[in-house]
């Protein structure tokens, strides 16, 4: 004999409010950029400024001159 398998069925309807609260963090946000205090260039917060090699006021990368 073969077993009859039943599907999982929710006990009650999920309200629009509960559904939307669950999806609240799924929206797409644009990337944040901050202006460098010294050069005025835009870079992402908590990331190295690749044009100057600076992070947190300290030189962390040697930058090659591009010609």
CORKAHU-V87842 format. One record per pair of residues at least 24 apart in sequence whose C-alpha atoms are under 7 Angstrom apart, sorted by the first residue. I is the first residue (numbers start at 0). J is the second residue. Records with the same first field share a line. If there is no record, write none. Layout:
I->J, J
//
This chain:
none
//
